[in-house]
Amino acid sequence: MKVVLLTSYFPPHIGGVEVHVERVAHHLYRRGFEVVVVTSSASGRGEFPFEVRYIPSIPIPYSPITPFLGRFLEKLDGDVFHSHTPPPFFSSSLKKSPHVITYHCDIEIPERYGIFPIPKTISQLIVKRSNDMLSKALDRADAIVATTKSYAETSRLLKGRNYHIIPNGIEMSEFEGVEAEKEPIVLFLGRLAASKGVDVLLKAMKYVDVEARCVIIGDGEERGSLEKLAKMLDVNAEFTGFLPRRKVIEYLSRASLLVLPSLSRLEAFGIVLLEAMACGTPVAASDIPGVRDVAREAGFVFPPGDYRRLSEIINEVLSDEEKVRMIGEKGKRVVREKYSWEVVVDSLVELYESLV
């Protein structure tokens, strides 16, 4: 079977959807499927065992513009076409069948990009146009995939539609044999963007009254303002920037709590929660659709932006080593049973086979 995967971005471009599509492609290829990934040239180029085709694009923030996309997609052949959104262009431009759409999240435009504000009128226009495009694509799709039930139920475009729940996954082999003594580390791992709510974590640390060190791994347009906030609050926070994968996993295994304080529906799942759970680390995340489904498996949720409640969770977890151990063991078990890529791709293959 030839499976064509379509995505606006693909590694080495960084992001959750990018990782998701790369892992799906990798596991399908390992199982003997013919795999072709179609993406924009804005992704950058990497070395892969399967075919990757790059469409010339204009690299603007959040969504590359691909002027020749429709013409390119007309010439594609395959047994199953599987597109990933957002952005909307690849899903809406494909007119072939059978077409599976994985709807990762609703489109949300942040209030600013770094120091530059984004006018609300422009944001609303982009969202409306994107939703119109996606709605038509979803109408034509042969199958729709959502990664969590709570996100699909609250989505502007998925509400009332039929869909399959197939979650994100992680590579369990990456975490085999990972053992480390827990330390009083509260960890954030991700892009330093306004929607990630890292300021909420820093404010929470001000009210933590147990021994704790906040480690923030990642980089992004908000790093400078977050470092200033940490100094102003006088909290024990270390900004590491990007780290090698080996070092990231080491921190995930040493931490006593991973926090995902996102404020936007752009955070529809939170793969980093699974990675922490695979390392036996409890998690705490904003009580937002999608993310809450994962966090509750082995951790805590708190109202978005509620740094006082988050500080209570941090105090509770870091003052009880046995609680850290018990929640950590549960997380390892849940990830192995429900979220390994082998299990996830089993579900995708079953869906593909039902359509051809």
N, C-alpha and C positions, 0 to 999 in steps of 0.2 A: 504494500500500500504506500502511495506517495502522499505525504502530508506537507502542505504548504502553510507555514506559520508567518503571519503578517503582524508587524509591530513597528510603531514609529521610531522607537529607540531600541538598541540592542547593545550588549557589551562590546567595547569597553565603556560605553556610556553608563553612568551609575544610576541605579534606581531599582525599586522593587519589582516592577513589571519586567524590566530588562533581565533580571536574575531569573524570574519565573519562566520566561520564554526560553532562555538559554538552557535551563535545566530540563524543561519539557523536551526541547530539541535533542539534548544529549541522551536522555533516557529512551526516547523513541528510536534514535539512531542505534543505540546499543542493542535494542530489541530487533533490529533488522529492517526497520522502516526506512524508506527513502525520504529524507528530510530536506526541505528547502526553506530557508528563512529569508523573508523579504523585508528590508528595513530602509531607513533613510541614510544618506551619506553623512548626516549630522551625528550619527552614532560613533563615528570613528571606525577603524578597521582592526580586526583581530584574527587570530589563527583558530580555526575550528575544523573538526573532522567532517562536518556536513557542509553542504553548500549554503553560502550566504550571498544574496544579491543586494546591491546597494543602489538606491534610486537617488539621483542628484537632488539636493534639497537646499533650501535657504534656512540656516540655523538660527531661528529666533527662540527666545526663552519659552520653555514648556511644550512647544509644539512646532516641529519643523514644517516648513511649507514645501510641498513636493509638486511642482507644476506639471510633471509628466506622469503622474501616478496612474491616472485612469488608462492612458494608452499602454503603459507597462503591464498593468494587471490584466488587460484584455488578452494578452499573449500567453498568460500563465496557464499551465496545465497541471492537474493533480487529481487525486481521488477524494481528498478532504482538504478544505480551506479553513484555517483556524486563525481568526484575527483577534487582536487584543486592544482594548480601549480603556481609558483615553490615551492619547488624543483621538479624535473621531475619524480622521481622513482615510486610513486604510480600511476600516470596517465599512464606511459609507461608500467608498469608491469601488469595492469589490461587487461584481454582479454575478459571480459564479456560484455553483452549488455542488455538493452540500457545504454550507457555510456555518461554522460554529463561531460564536462570538463569546469570548470571556470578557465580562463587564467588570473590570477591576474596581472602579469607583466612579461616582458622579464627578462632573467637572466643577471645580471650585477655583475661582481666581483670587489670589491673596490681595490684601489691601495695598501691599507695596512689594517691590522687587529690590531688595537691598535698601538703599536710601531713597529710591525713587518711588513715589506714590503712584498707584494705578487708579485713574479716575473711575468712579463707580459706573458712569454711563458706558464706558468702554467695556468694563467687566461684564455688565449685564448684557451687552450686545454680543460679546464673545460666547457667553454661556447659552443665550437663546439660540444663536446660530448653530452652536455645537450640538445642543439638545435636539434641534430639528433634524440635523444630519443623522444623529445616532438613533433617533426614534424610527426614522425610515429604514435604517439598516437593521434594527432589531425586528421590525415588521417582516423583513425579507428573510431573516436568518432561519436556518433549519433547526438550530438548537442554541440556547443561551445558557452560559455557565456563570454562576456567581460563586464567590469564594466563601461567603458566610450567609446564614439565613437572616440574621438581624439586619445586615446591610441591604440585602435584596428587598426585604419587607418595607424598608424605609426609603428606598431609592425613588427619585422622581420618575425615572424611566422604566424601572423594573416592576414597580407596583402593578399588580393585576396581570402580569405576564406569566407564562410557564417558564420555569428555569430549572437547571440542575445545580445542586450544591457540590462543587468539587473544590476543596481548599487549596491554598498554597502549600508547599512542602519544603523540607530541608534535606540536605545530604547527610544522612546519619553517619556515614563513614568518616566525615570530617570530625566527629565528636567522639569516636570510639577511643577508649583508653584515656580520655581527658579527665584527669583528677587533680584537684588542687585544694588546699586548705582554705576555707572561707575566711575572708577578711572583711572588716567593716567598710566595704566600698559600696556606694550607691552609684550605679552606672547608667549613663545614657550613651546610646550608640545610634548615630544617624546623621543626616544632613542638617546643618545649622541654619534652618529656615524659620521664618516667623510662624508658619503653620505647625511646627513641631513642638511649640510650647516649652522650650528649654528654660525660658524665664520663669515659668511656673515651678520647675524643679529647683532653680536657684533660690527663689523666694521661700520654698518649703524648707530648704536647708537652714534658713535663718532660725527656724523654730524646732530644729532637731536637737534634743538634749541628751543623746547618747553619742558615744564615740563614732564618728562617721566621716568618711572622705568621699567627696563627689568627683567622679572622673567622667569627663565628657569627651567621647571619641567621635571625631568627624570634623568636617569643615563646611563652610558655606557663607552666604552673604551676611548672616547675622553674627558671625563670630566676634567681630570687634565690639558691637554693642553688648553682647552677652558677657564678654570679659570685663567691660566697664561696669556692668551691673553686679557681677560677682565681687568686684573690688568695693563698690559702693555698699553692698550688703555685708561685706567682710565675712564671707563664707569660705569654707575650705573646699575650693573647686579647682580642679586641674584640667586644662584644655590640652589634649594631646595632638589634635589634628588627625589626619589620616594615619593609620598604622598598618603594618603588614598583617595579613590574615591570621598568621600564627599568633601574633601578639594580641589580636582582637579576641581570639578564642581563649587565650590565657586569661585575659581580663574577665571574659564572660564566666569562666569557671571559678575565678577567685572572688567575684562580687557576691555580696549577700542579697542584693536586690537590683533588678534592672527596672528602670522607669521609662515609660513611653507616655509623655504628657501631651500628646498631640491635641490640637484644637479644631481641626478641620476634617471634613469627610474625605479629603484627599488621602487621609490615613485610613484605609478601608480594611486593613488586616493586621499588619505589623509582624512581618517575618522575623524581625529581631526578637520578638517574644518567644517564638519557637526555638530560636538559637539559644536563648538563655535557658529555657526549659530543658533543652538537650544537655546542657551543662550542669543541670541540677540547681539552677538559680531561680528563686521565686521572682515573680514579676508584679508590677503595679502599672496600670494604664488608665487613661481617660475612659470614662464610661460613654463611649461613642459607638455607633453601630459598627459591626464587624470586629473591631478591636476588642470589644467587651466579650465576644464569644470565645476568643482565644485566651485572653487574660484570666478569665474565670476558671479555666481549666487547671491552672496551678498558680493562683495569685489573687490579686485584688484589683478593684476598679474604684475610681473616685470621680466626682463631678468635674467636667472639664474646667480647668482654670482654678480649681479649689486647692490652693497650695497649703492651706491649714489642714485639710483632710489628708493630703499627701504626706505632710509632716508627721501626722499621727500614725500613718501606715509605716513610715520609715522607722519611727521610734519603736513601734510594736514589733516589727520584724527583726531589727538589729539588736534588740534586747533579749531575743529568744533563739539561741543557737539550735535548739531541738526543732522549733517551728521551721527554721530555714532548711534543716535536713529533711523533715517530713514532706514539706511542700516540694522541695527539690526532687525527691524520689518520685513523687506523683507526676511531676512534670516530665521526667525522663520516660516514664511508662506511657503517658498519654501521647507524647511525640512519636515514640516508636510505633504505637498501634494505629495512629490516625493520620500522622503528618509526614511520614517518610515519603520521598519521591517515588519509591516503588509502589506504595499504596495509592498515591495520587495519580500516577500515570496508568495504573491498572484501571482506574475509573474513566480516565480519558479514552483509553483504547476501547473500552466497552462502549462508550458513547459513539466513537468514530464508527465502530463496526455495525452499530444499529442504524447508521445513516447511509451506508454504501450497499 
